[in-house]
Amino acid sequence: MAKTQADRAQAWLSHAGLRPTRQRLTLAELLVGDGKHRHVTAESLYSLALEKGEKVALATVYNTLRAFCEVGLVHEVTVDGSKSYFDTRTDDHPHFYWEESNRLTDAPKAELTISRLPEPPEGMEIAKVDVVIRLRPKA
């Protein structure tokens, strides 16, 4: 039996233990309703919601994405220290950042090899390694 987009969104939120408010359901459906992974900014998700006729404030989109991050539904990838993308694929994997179009896409995980990391400072441990490979057209 095929799930509807609303069913997928509801299940996604329920799996994480998040209360399914109207705004969360709306944004979850836009993020995972079709079963595909997404890389969005808060602004691009806000624009998509408006295009679909949904009434939601940009601040609500930011707050909802933060809540999704806190429970592990999305992973935040920061580019240039100022632009955040939110990825619905939460396993460890590298990304391509397309400089000309400001897009973030998945890079082939199997083709990446990290042979050694530096020792963390005393009293610290490595929590995660994010790999963002920046792309631009050849000159």
Buried (B, 14 or more C-beta within 10 A) or exposed (E): EEEEBEEBBBBBBEEBEBEBBEBBBBBBBBBBBEEEBBBBBBEBBBBBBEEEEBEBEBEBBBBBBEBBBEEEBBBEBEBEEEEBBBBBBEEEBBBBBBEEEEBBEEBEEEEEEEEEEEEEEEEEEEEEEEBBEEEEEEE
